[in-house]
């Protein structure tokens, strides 16, 4: 029996799902899959394994099976399991949610700025997941509170990033979405305002991402060698403002701080991204009026100028392609307009990319 272990990590330091794949050895006698898995995993009961199988977190040769399935030589088994059990302890709180779409399987939300997605150290309350737990409890007062965030998040976005996020409401939906994210078949596009005038209208950034060697809360790009996780970002210029550029970024992978790290790596740090040095003037003059203008822009958009604009995936139940789009929030829209007017008044020619 061979085993491969990977972690599905999407845009935050905390891993969400552990992905284990097994190949059944030649000569394996027929055995119930729940018993076979229990023998090969630690600290997990047969009952939990059976629940995971029922909820779709295990597939054999790409298809869901029942607990009484008998494994046979050559079977390719994929097991997805939550890494962080503390997510099961989320206190429901009446937090307003901007719900874009909801049905019995999924919940798509538009996350505001300055909101942490899930409880953690220093953020036990007031998170998006606290609000989701409350929302689900209002729909079904009899729901087991311990199950409220049981499926929940299959990806996340940073505290100060706005935009679209999908939440699974059932085990089947969680398993389906987790696999889609892991296989990079989910379509995600972000709008970002970055420092500098980008040389090319479009391009691809390919560099591993890992924790920064000195600053453990930050990440860094490692273009050479095998340090970190493989990461690919495609970008297209939307509009140029001489000192800053409006770009669309499409994620092929979903690593922690991926867009922020990749853009800094190519010399175009995100506007007002204080963690990566974007909260100071990186392009332009040092004259007082220009500095005052930039400071006013920082006040208008007091965060990293990044917005999760589109999200597309296959619906977990129907298999149909679904697509969602979120307009730019006011802070980003206003700061973009301010830059647009500034360069017009300076006599620069604005350039839109068709």
NUKOLMAR-454311 format. One record per residue (C-alpha): chain; residue in three letters; residue number from 0; x, y, z. Coordinates in steps of 0.25 Angstrom, whole numbers, plus 5000, padded with zeros to 4 digits. Each point is the difference from the previous one (the first is absolute). Example, Ala and Ser with C-alpha at 12.3 -4.5 7.8 and 13.67 -1.06 7.14 Angstrom:
BEGIN
<chain=A	res=ALA	n=0	px=5049	py=4982	pz=5031>
<chain=A	res=SER	n=1	px=5006	py=5014	pz=4998>
This chain:
BEGIN
<chain=A	res=UNK	n=0	px=5000	py=5000	pz=5000>
<chain=A	res=UNK	n=1	px=5006	py=5014	pz=4996>
<chain=A	res=UNK	n=2	px=4995	py=5013	pz=5006>
<chain=A	res=UNK	n=3	px=5001	py=5014	pz=4996>
<chain=A	res=UNK	n=4	px=4997	py=5011	pz=5010>
<chain=A	res=UNK	n=5	px=4998	py=5015	pz=4996>
<chain=A	res=UNK	n=6	px=4993	py=5012	pz=5007>
<chain=A	res=UNK	n=7	px=4990	py=5008	pz=4993>
<chain=A	res=UNK	n=8	px=5003	py=5014	pz=5003>
<chain=A	res=UNK	n=9	px=4992	py=5012	pz=4995>
<chain=A	res=UNK	n=10	px=5005	py=5014	pz=5002>
<chain=A	res=UNK	n=11	px=5002	py=5000	pz=5016>
<chain=A	res=UNK	n=12	px=5011	py=4994	pz=5008>
<chain=A	res=UNK	n=13	px=4990	py=4990	pz=5007>
<chain=A	res=UNK	n=14	px=4999	py=4987	pz=4991>
<chain=A	res=UNK	n=15	px=4985	py=4996	pz=4998>
<chain=A	res=UNK	n=16	px=5000	py=4986	pz=4994>
<chain=A	res=UNK	n=17	px=5010	py=4989	pz=5001>
<chain=A	res=UNK	n=18	px=5000	py=4991	pz=4987>
<chain=A	res=UNK	n=19	px=5005	py=4986	pz=5001>
<chain=A	res=UNK	n=20	px=5000	py=4991	pz=4988>
<chain=A	res=UNK	n=21	px=5003	py=4985	pz=5001>
<chain=A	res=UNK	n=22	px=5002	py=4989	pz=4990>
<chain=A	res=UNK	n=23	px=4996	py=4986	pz=5004>
<chain=A	res=UNK	n=24	px=5011	py=4990	pz=4999>
<chain=A	res=UNK	n=25	px=5000	py=4988	pz=4991>
<chain=A	res=UNK	n=26	px=4995	py=4988	pz=5008>
<chain=A	res=UNK	n=27	px=4991	py=5007	pz=5009>
<chain=A	res=UNK	n=28	px=4989	py=4992	pz=5005>
<chain=A	res=UNK	n=29	px=4986	py=5006	pz=4999>
<chain=A	res=UNK	n=30	px=4997	py=5008	pz=5012>
<chain=A	res=UNK	n=31	px=4989	py=5011	pz=5004>
<chain=A	res=UNK	n=32	px=5006	py=5013	pz=4996>
<chain=A	res=UNK	n=33	px=4996	py=5006	pz=5014>
<chain=A	res=UNK	n=34	px=5009	py=4990	pz=5007>
<chain=A	res=UNK	n=35	px=5011	py=5001	pz=4990>
<chain=A	res=UNK	n=36	px=5001	py=5015	pz=5002>
<chain=A	res=UNK	n=37	px=4999	py=4999	pz=5015>
<chain=A	res=UNK	n=38	px=5012	py=4990	pz=5000>
<chain=A	res=UNK	n=39	px=5008	py=5010	pz=4992>
<chain=A	res=UNK	n=40	px=4997	py=5013	pz=5008>
<chain=A	res=UNK	n=41	px=5002	py=5004	pz=5014>
<chain=A	res=UNK	n=42	px=4991	py=5006	pz=5011>
<chain=A	res=UNK	n=43	px=4987	py=4999	pz=4991>
<chain=A	res=UNK	n=44	px=4988	py=4991	pz=5004>
<chain=A	res=UNK	n=45	px=4993	py=4991	pz=4990>
<chain=A	res=UNK	n=46	px=4987	py=5008	pz=5003>
<chain=A	res=UNK	n=47	px=5007	py=5013	pz=4995>
<chain=A	res=UNK	n=48	px=5006	py=4993	pz=4988>
<chain=A	res=UNK	n=49	px=4986	py=4995	pz=4996>
<chain=A	res=UNK	n=50	px=4994	py=5014	pz=5002>
<chain=A	res=UNK	n=51	px=5011	py=5005	pz=4991>
<chain=A	res=UNK	n=52	px=4997	py=4990	pz=4989>
<chain=A	res=UNK	n=53	px=4985	py=5003	pz=5001>
<chain=A	res=UNK	n=54	px=5003	py=5015	pz=4999>
<chain=A	res=UNK	n=55	px=5008	py=4998	pz=4987>
<chain=A	res=UNK	n=56	px=5014	py=5002	pz=5006>
<chain=A	res=UNK	n=57	px=5006	py=4987	pz=4994>
<chain=A	res=UNK	n=58	px=5000	py=4995	pz=4986>
<chain=A	res=UNK	n=59	px=5005	py=4988	pz=4994>
<chain=A	res=UNK	n=60	px=5005	py=5001	pz=4985>
<chain=A	res=UNK	n=61	px=4993	py=5014	pz=5000>
<chain=A	res=UNK	n=62	px=4987	py=4996	pz=5005>
<chain=A	res=UNK	n=63	px=4993	py=5000	pz=5013>
<chain=A	res=UNK	n=64	px=4997	py=4986	pz=5007>
<chain=A	res=UNK	n=65	px=4993	py=4995	pz=5012>
<chain=A	res=UNK	n=66	px=5006	py=4995	pz=5012>
<chain=A	res=UNK	n=67	px=4998	py=4985	pz=4997>
<chain=A	res=UNK	n=68	px=5008	py=5002	pz=4987>
<chain=A	res=UNK	n=69	px=5011	py=4989	pz=4999>
<chain=A	res=UNK	n=70	px=5014	py=5005	pz=4996>
<chain=A	res=UNK	n=71	px=5007	py=4993	pz=4989>
<chain=A	res=UNK	n=72	px=5014	py=5000	pz=4994>
<chain=A	res=UNK	n=73	px=5003	py=5013	pz=4992>
<chain=A	res=UNK	n=74	px=4989	py=5008	pz=5006>
<chain=A	res=UNK	n=75	px=5004	py=5015	pz=5001>
<chain=A	res=UNK	n=76	px=4994	py=5006	pz=5013>
<chain=A	res=UNK	n=77	px=4999	py=5015	pz=5003>
<chain=A	res=UNK	n=78	px=4997	py=5004	pz=5014>
<chain=A	res=UNK	n=79	px=4997	py=5015	pz=5004>
<chain=A	res=UNK	n=80	px=4999	py=5004	pz=5015>
<chain=A	res=UNK	n=81	px=5000	py=5013	pz=5007>
<chain=A	res=UNK	n=82	px=5013	py=5003	pz=5006>
<chain=A	res=UNK	n=83	px=4996	py=5010	pz=5011>
<chain=A	res=UNK	n=84	px=4989	py=4994	pz=5009>
<chain=A	res=UNK	n=85	px=4999	py=5013	pz=5008>
<chain=A	res=UNK	n=86	px=4992	py=5005	pz=4989>
<chain=A	res=UNK	n=87	px=4988	py=4992	pz=5006>
<chain=A	res=UNK	n=88	px=5000	py=5010	pz=5012>
<chain=A	res=UNK	n=89	px=4994	py=5013	pz=4993>
<chain=A	res=UNK	n=90	px=4990	py=5008	pz=5008>
<chain=A	res=UNK	n=91	px=4988	py=5005	pz=4992>
<chain=A	res=UNK	n=92	px=4999	py=5015	pz=5000>
<chain=A	res=UNK	n=93	px=4990	py=5009	pz=4993>
<chain=A	res=UNK	n=94	px=5010	py=5006	pz=4990>
<chain=A	res=UNK	n=95	px=4994	py=5006	pz=4987>
<chain=A	res=UNK	n=96	px=5004	py=4992	pz=4987>
<chain=A	res=UNK	n=97	px=5000	py=5004	pz=4986>
<chain=A	res=UNK	n=98	px=4994	py=4988	pz=4994>
<chain=A	res=UNK	n=99	px=5002	py=4999	pz=4985>
<chain=A	res=UNK	n=100	px=4994	py=4986	pz=4998>
<chain=A	res=UNK	n=101	px=4994	py=4989	pz=5009>
<chain=A	res=UNK	n=102	px=4994	py=4986	pz=4998>
<chain=A	res=UNK	n=103	px=5000	py=4987	pz=5008>
<chain=A	res=UNK	n=104	px=5014	py=4997	pz=4997>
<chain=A	res=UNK	n=105	px=5008	py=5013	pz=4999>
<chain=A	res=UNK	n=106	px=5001	py=5014	pz=5005>
<chain=A	res=UNK	n=107	px=5007	py=5011	pz=4991>
<chain=A	res=UNK	n=108	px=5003	py=5013	pz=5008>
<chain=A	res=UNK	n=109	px=5007	py=5013	pz=4997>
<chain=A	res=UNK	n=110	px=5010	py=5003	pz=5011>
<chain=A	res=UNK	n=111	px=5002	py=5014	pz=5005>
<chain=A	res=UNK	n=112	px=5014	py=5006	pz=5003>
<chain=A	res=UNK	n=113	px=5005	py=4999	pz=5014>
<chain=A	res=UNK	n=114	px=4993	py=4987	pz=5004>
<chain=A	res=UNK	n=115	px=5007	py=4987	pz=5004>
<chain=A	res=UNK	n=116	px=4995	py=4988	pz=4993>
<chain=A	res=UNK	n=117	px=5001	py=4990	pz=5011>
<chain=A	res=UNK	n=118	px=5003	py=5000	pz=5015>
<chain=A	res=UNK	n=119	px=5014	py=4998	pz=5004>
<chain=A	res=UNK	n=120	px=5010	py=5006	pz=5010>
<chain=A	res=UNK	n=121	px=4996	py=5014	pz=5004>
<chain=A	res=UNK	n=122	px=4987	py=4999	pz=4992>
<chain=A	res=UNK	n=123	px=4990	py=4991	pz=5007>
<chain=A	res=UNK	n=124	px=4988	py=5008	pz=4996>
<chain=A	res=UNK	n=125	px=4995	py=5009	pz=4990>
<chain=A	res=UNK	n=126	px=5005	py=4992	pz=4988>
<chain=A	res=UNK	n=127	px=4993	py=4996	pz=4987>
<chain=A	res=UNK	n=128	px=4998	py=4986	pz=5005>
<chain=A	res=UNK	n=129	px=4993	py=5005	pz=5013>
<chain=A	res=UNK	n=130	px=4990	py=5007	pz=4991>
<chain=A	res=UNK	n=131	px=4998	py=4988	pz=4991>
<chain=A	res=UNK	n=132	px=4998	py=4991	pz=5013>
<chain=A	res=UNK	n=133	px=4989	py=5009	pz=5004>
<chain=A	res=UNK	n=134	px=4994	py=5001	pz=4987>
<chain=A	res=UNK	n=135	px=4999	py=4985	pz=4998>
<chain=A	res=UNK	n=136	px=4994	py=4999	pz=5014>
<chain=A	res=UNK	n=137	px=4989	py=5009	pz=4997>
<chain=A	res=UNK	n=138	px=4997	py=4991	pz=4988>
<chain=A	res=UNK	n=139	px=4999	py=4988	pz=5008>
<chain=A	res=UNK	n=140	px=4999	py=5002	pz=5015>
<chain=A	res=UNK	n=141	px=5001	py=4985	pz=5003>
<chain=A	res=UNK	n=142	px=5014	py=4999	pz=4993>
<chain=A	res=UNK	n=143	px=5011	py=4994	pz=5008>
<chain=A	res=UNK	n=144	px=5008	py=5012	pz=5004>
<chain=A	res=UNK	n=145	px=5013	py=4992	pz=4999>
<chain=A	res=UNK	n=146	px=4997	py=4997	pz=4986>
<chain=A	res=UNK	n=147	px=4998	py=5015	pz=4996>
<chain=A	res=UNK	n=148	px=5014	py=5002	pz=4995>
<chain=A	res=UNK	n=149	px=5003	py=4985	pz=4997>
<chain=A	res=UNK	n=150	px=5001	py=5002	pz=4985>
<chain=A	res=UNK	n=151	px=5001	py=5015	pz=4999>
<chain=A	res=UNK	n=152	px=5012	py=5006	pz=4993>
<chain=A	res=UNK	n=153	px=5007	py=4993	pz=4989>
<chain=A	res=UNK	n=154	px=5008	py=5013	pz=4997>
<chain=A	res=UNK	n=155	px=5002	py=5013	pz=5006>
<chain=A	res=UNK	n=156	px=5005	py=5014	pz=4997>
<chain=A	res=UNK	n=157	px=5008	py=5010	pz=5008>
<chain=A	res=UNK	n=158	px=4994	py=5009	pz=5011>
<chain=A	res=UNK	n=159	px=5001	py=5013	pz=4991>
<chain=A	res=UNK	n=160	px=4997	py=4993	pz=4987>
<chain=A	res=UNK	n=161	px=4986	py=5002	pz=4995>
<chain=A	res=UNK	n=162	px=4991	py=4992	pz=4991>
<chain=A	res=UNK	n=163	px=4994	py=4986	pz=4998>
<chain=A	res=UNK	n=164	px=5001	py=4988	pz=5009>
<chain=A	res=UNK	n=165	px=4993	py=4987	pz=4999>
<chain=A	res=UNK	n=166	px=4996	py=4992	pz=5012>
<chain=A	res=UNK	n=167	px=4995	py=4985	pz=5000>
<chain=A	res=UNK	n=168	px=4987	py=4997	pz=5007>
<chain=A	res=UNK	n=169	px=5001	py=4985	pz=4999>
<chain=A	res=UNK	n=170	px=5011	py=4989	pz=5001>
<chain=A	res=UNK	n=171	px=4997	py=4997	pz=4985>
<chain=A	res=UNK	n=172	px=5002	py=5014	pz=4996>
<chain=A	res=UNK	n=173	px=5013	py=5002	pz=5008>
<chain=A	res=UNK	n=174	px=5006	py=4987	pz=4994>
<chain=A	res=UNK	n=175	px=4997	py=5005	pz=4986>
<chain=A	res=UNK	n=176	px=5005	py=5014	pz=5002>
<chain=A	res=UNK	n=177	px=5012	py=4996	pz=5007>
<chain=A	res=UNK	n=178	px=5004	py=4990	pz=4989>
<chain=A	res=UNK	n=179	px=4997	py=5011	pz=4990>
<chain=A	res=UNK	n=180	px=5009	py=5010	pz=5007>
<chain=A	res=UNK	n=181	px=5011	py=4989	pz=5002>
<chain=A	res=UNK	n=182	px=5000	py=4997	pz=4985>
<chain=A	res=UNK	n=183	px=5000	py=5015	pz=4996>
<chain=A	res=UNK	n=184	px=4987	py=4999	pz=4992>
<chain=A	res=UNK	n=185	px=4994	py=5012	pz=5007>
<chain=A	res=UNK	n=186	px=5000	py=5013	pz=4993>
<chain=A	res=UNK	n=187	px=5004	py=5012	pz=5008>
<chain=A	res=UNK	n=188	px=5003	py=5014	pz=4995>
<chain=A	res=UNK	n=189	px=5005	py=5012	pz=5009>
<chain=A	res=UNK	n=190	px=5001	py=5014	pz=4997>
<chain=A	res=UNK	n=191	px=5012	py=5007	pz=5006>
<chain=A	res=UNK	n=192	px=5006	py=5014	pz=5000>
<chain=A	res=UNK	n=193	px=5015	py=4999	pz=5000>
<chain=A	res=UNK	n=194	px=5012	py=5009	pz=5000>
<chain=A	res=UNK	n=195	px=5007	py=5004	pz=4987>
<chain=A	res=UNK	n=196	px=4998	py=4999	pz=4985>
<chain=A	res=UNK	n=197	px=5000	py=4986	pz=4996>
<chain=A	res=UNK	n=198	px=5009	py=4997	pz=4989>
<chain=A	res=UNK	n=199	px=4991	py=4990	pz=4993>
<chain=A	res=UNK	n=200	px=4985	py=5000	pz=4998>
<chain=A	res=UNK	n=201	px=4999	py=4985	pz=5004>
<chain=A	res=UNK	n=202	px=5009	py=4990	pz=5006>
<chain=A	res=UNK	n=203	px=5002	py=4988	pz=5009>
<chain=A	res=UNK	n=204	px=5007	py=4999	pz=5014>
<chain=A	res=UNK	n=205	px=5005	py=4987	pz=5004>
<chain=A	res=UNK	n=206	px=5008	py=4999	pz=5013>
<chain=A	res=UNK	n=207	px=4999	py=4991	pz=5012>
<chain=A	res=UNK	n=208	px=4994	py=5007	pz=5013>
<chain=A	res=UNK	n=209	px=5004	py=4997	pz=5014>
<chain=A	res=UNK	n=210	px=5001	py=5007	pz=5013>
<chain=A	res=UNK	n=211	px=5010	py=5011	pz=5001>
<chain=A	res=UNK	n=212	px=5014	py=4996	pz=5006>
<chain=A	res=UNK	n=213	px=5000	py=5012	pz=5010>
<chain=A	res=UNK	n=214	px=4985	py=5005	pz=5001>
<chain=A	res=UNK	n=215	px=4992	py=4987	pz=5003>
<chain=A	res=UNK	n=216	px=4986	py=5007	pz=4998>
<chain=A	res=UNK	n=217	px=5004	py=5004	pz=4986>
<chain=A	res=UNK	n=218	px=5003	py=4991	pz=4987>
<chain=A	res=UNK	n=219	px=5011	py=5001	pz=4989>
<chain=A	res=UNK	n=220	px=5002	py=4996	pz=4986>
<chain=A	res=UNK	n=221	px=5010	py=4989	pz=4997>
<chain=A	res=UNK	n=222	px=5002	py=4999	pz=4985>
<chain=A	res=UNK	n=223	px=5012	py=4991	pz=5001>
<chain=A	res=UNK	n=224	px=5000	py=4986	pz=5006>
<chain=A	res=UNK	n=225	px=4989	py=4993	pz=5008>
<chain=A	res=UNK	n=226	px=4998	py=5008	pz=5012>
<chain=A	res=UNK	n=227	px=4985	py=5003	pz=5002>
<chain=A	res=UNK	n=228	px=4988	py=4996	pz=4992>
<chain=A	res=UNK	n=229	px=4998	py=5001	pz=4985>
<chain=A	res=UNK	n=230	px=4992	py=5013	pz=4997>
<chain=A	res=UNK	n=231	px=4996	py=5006	pz=4986>
<chain=A	res=UNK	n=232	px=4993	py=5013	pz=4998>
<chain=A	res=UNK	n=233	px=4995	py=5006	pz=4987>
<chain=A	res=UNK	n=234	px=4998	py=5015	pz=4999>
<chain=A	res=UNK	n=235	px=4994	py=5009	pz=4990>
<chain=A	res=UNK	n=236	px=5001	py=5015	pz=5000>
<chain=A	res=UNK	n=237	px=4986	py=5007	pz=5001>
<chain=A	res=UNK	n=238	px=5005	py=5015	pz=5000>
<chain=A	res=UNK	n=239	px=5013	py=5008	pz=5002>
<chain=A	res=UNK	n=240	px=5001	py=5012	pz=5009>
<chain=A	res=UNK	n=241	px=5015	py=5002	pz=4997>
<chain=A	res=UNK	n=242	px=5004	py=4999	pz=5015>
<chain=A	res=UNK	n=243	px=4990	py=4988	pz=5003>
<chain=A	res=UNK	n=244	px=4994	py=4990	pz=4992>
<chain=A	res=UNK	n=245	px=4986	py=4993	pz=5001>
<chain=A	res=UNK	n=246	px=5001	py=4985	pz=4997>
<chain=A	res=UNK	n=247	px=4992	py=4987	pz=5000>
<chain=A	res=UNK	n=248	px=5007	py=4988	pz=5006>
<chain=A	res=UNK	n=249	px=4995	py=4986	pz=4997>
<chain=A	res=UNK	n=250	px=5004	py=4989	pz=5010>
<chain=A	res=UNK	n=251	px=5005	py=4987	pz=4994>
<chain=A	res=UNK	n=252	px=5004	py=4996	pz=5015>
<chain=A	res=UNK	n=253	px=4995	py=5006	pz=5013>
<chain=A	res=UNK	n=254	px=5012	py=5002	pz=5009>
<chain=A	res=UNK	n=255	px=5000	py=5009	pz=5013>
<chain=A	res=UNK	n=256	px=5002	py=5014	pz=4995>
<chain=A	res=UNK	n=257	px=5002	py=4996	pz=4986>
<chain=A	res=UNK	n=258	px=4997	py=5012	pz=4992>
<chain=A	res=UNK	n=259	px=5006	py=5009	pz=5011>
<chain=A	res=UNK	n=260	px=5013	py=4992	pz=5000>
<chain=A	res=UNK	n=261	px=5001	py=4998	pz=4985>
<chain=A	res=UNK	n=262	px=4997	py=5015	pz=4996>
<chain=A	res=UNK	n=263	px=5011	py=5004	pz=5010>
<chain=A	res=UNK	n=264	px=5009	py=4990	pz=4994>
<chain=A	res=UNK	n=265	px=4999	py=5006	pz=4986>
<chain=A	res=UNK	n=266	px=5002	py=5014	pz=5006>
<chain=A	res=UNK	n=267	px=4985	py=5005	pz=5000>
<chain=A	res=UNK	n=268	px=4996	py=4999	pz=5015>
<chain=A	res=UNK	n=269	px=4985	py=5002	pz=5003>
<chain=A	res=UNK	n=270	px=4996	py=5014	pz=5003>
<chain=A	res=UNK	n=271	px=4999	py=5002	pz=5015>
<chain=A	res=UNK	n=272	px=5004	py=4986	pz=5003>
<chain=A	res=UNK	n=273	px=5007	py=5004	pz=5013>
<chain=A	res=UNK	n=274	px=5005	py=4986	pz=5003>
<chain=A	res=UNK	n=275	px=5008	py=4999	pz=4987>
<chain=A	res=UNK	n=276	px=5004	py=5015	pz=5000>
<chain=A	res=UNK	n=277	px=4989	py=5006	pz=4991>
<chain=A	res=UNK	n=278	px=4996	py=5010	pz=5010>
<chain=A	res=UNK	n=279	px=5011	py=5010	pz=4996>
<chain=A	res=UNK	n=280	px=5003	py=5007	pz=4986>
<chain=A	res=UNK	n=281	px=5007	py=4989	pz=4991>
<chain=A	res=UNK	n=282	px=4998	py=5008	pz=4987>
<chain=A	res=UNK	n=283	px=4999	py=5015	pz=4997>
<chain=A	res=UNK	n=284	px=5006	py=5013	pz=5006>
<chain=A	res=UNK	n=285	px=5004	py=5004	pz=5014>
<chain=A	res=UNK	n=286	px=4993	py=5013	pz=4999>
<chain=A	res=UNK	n=287	px=4991	py=5004	pz=5011>
<chain=A	res=UNK	n=288	px=4987	py=5002	pz=4991>
<chain=A	res=UNK	n=289	px=5002	py=4986	pz=4995>
<chain=A	res=UNK	n=290	px=5003	py=4994	pz=5013>
<chain=A	res=UNK	n=291	px=4987	py=5007	pz=5005>
<chain=A	res=UNK	n=292	px=4992	py=4994	pz=4989>
<chain=A	res=UNK	n=293	px=5005	py=4986	pz=5003>
<chain=A	res=UNK	n=294	px=4998	py=5001	pz=5015>
<chain=A	res=UNK	n=295	px=4985	py=5004	pz=4996>
<chain=A	res=UNK	n=296	px=4999	py=4988	pz=4991>
<chain=A	res=UNK	n=297	px=5005	py=4991	pz=5012>
<chain=A	res=UNK	n=298	px=4989	py=5007	pz=5008>
<chain=A	res=UNK	n=299	px=4989	py=4997	pz=4990>
<chain=A	res=UNK	n=300	px=5005	py=4985	pz=4999>
<chain=A	res=UNK	n=301	px=5006	py=4997	pz=5013>
<chain=A	res=UNK	n=302	px=5004	py=4986	pz=4997>
<chain=A	res=UNK	n=303	px=5006	py=4991	pz=4989>
<chain=A	res=UNK	n=304	px=4993	py=5003	pz=4987>
<chain=A	res=UNK	n=305	px=4996	py=4986	pz=4997>
<chain=A	res=UNK	n=306	px=4986	py=4995	pz=4996>
<chain=A	res=UNK	n=307	px=4995	py=4986	pz=4997>
<chain=A	res=UNK	n=308	px=4992	py=5003	pz=4988>
<chain=A	res=UNK	n=309	px=4995	py=4987	pz=4994>
<chain=A	res=UNK	n=310	px=4998	py=4986	pz=5005>
<chain=A	res=UNK	n=311	px=4996	py=4988	pz=4991>
<chain=A	res=UNK	n=312	px=4999	py=4985	pz=5003>
<chain=A	res=UNK	n=313	px=4991	py=4988	pz=4997>
<chain=A	res=UNK	n=314	px=4988	py=4999	pz=5009>
<chain=A	res=UNK	n=315	px=5003	py=4989	pz=5010>
<chain=A	res=UNK	n=316	px=4986	py=4994	pz=4998>
<chain=A	res=UNK	n=317	px=4996	py=5003	pz=4985>
<chain=A	res=UNK	n=318	px=5014	py=5000	pz=4994>
<chain=A	res=UNK	n=319	px=4996	py=5013	pz=4993>
<chain=A	res=UNK	n=320	px=5010	py=5011	pz=4998>
<chain=A	res=UNK	n=321	px=4996	py=5012	pz=5009>
<chain=A	res=UNK	n=322	px=5007	py=5013	pz=4999>
<chain=A	res=UNK	n=323	px=4999	py=5012	pz=5010>
<chain=A	res=UNK	n=324	px=5005	py=5015	pz=4998>
<chain=A	res=UNK	n=325	px=5002	py=5011	pz=5011>
<chain=A	res=UNK	n=326	px=5001	py=5015	pz=4997>
<chain=A	res=UNK	n=327	px=5012	py=5007	pz=5005>
<chain=A	res=UNK	n=328	px=4997	py=5006	pz=5014>
<chain=A	res=UNK	n=329	px=4999	py=5015	pz=5002>
<chain=A	res=UNK	n=330	px=5014	py=5001	pz=5006>
<chain=A	res=UNK	n=331	px=5007	py=4994	pz=4988>
<chain=A	res=UNK	n=332	px=4991	py=5007	pz=4990>
<chain=A	res=UNK	n=333	px=5002	py=5013	pz=5006>
<chain=A	res=UNK	n=334	px=5015	py=4999	pz=5001>
<chain=A	res=UNK	n=335	px=5001	py=4996	pz=4985>
<chain=A	res=UNK	n=336	px=4991	py=5011	pz=4996>
<chain=A	res=UNK	n=337	px=5009	py=5010	pz=5008>
<chain=A	res=UNK	n=338	px=5013	py=4994	pz=4993>
<chain=A	res=UNK	n=339	px=4993	py=5001	pz=4986>
<chain=A	res=UNK	n=340	px=4996	py=5015	pz=5003>
<chain=A	res=UNK	n=341	px=5015	py=5003	pz=5005>
<chain=A	res=UNK	n=342	px=5007	py=4995	pz=4987>
<chain=A	res=UNK	n=343	px=4990	py=5007	pz=4991>
<chain=A	res=UNK	n=344	px=5002	py=5013	pz=5007>
<chain=A	res=UNK	n=345	px=5015	py=4998	pz=4999>
<chain=A	res=UNK	n=346	px=4999	py=4998	pz=4985>
<chain=A	res=UNK	n=347	px=5003	py=4985	pz=4999>
<chain=A	res=UNK	n=348	px=4993	py=4992	pz=4990>
<chain=A	res=UNK	n=349	px=4992	py=4989	pz=5006>
<chain=A	res=UNK	n=350	px=5001	py=4986	pz=4994>
<chain=A	res=UNK	n=351	px=4989	py=4990	pz=5001>
<chain=A	res=UNK	n=352	px=5003	py=4986	pz=4995>
<chain=A	res=UNK	n=353	px=4990	py=4994	pz=4991>
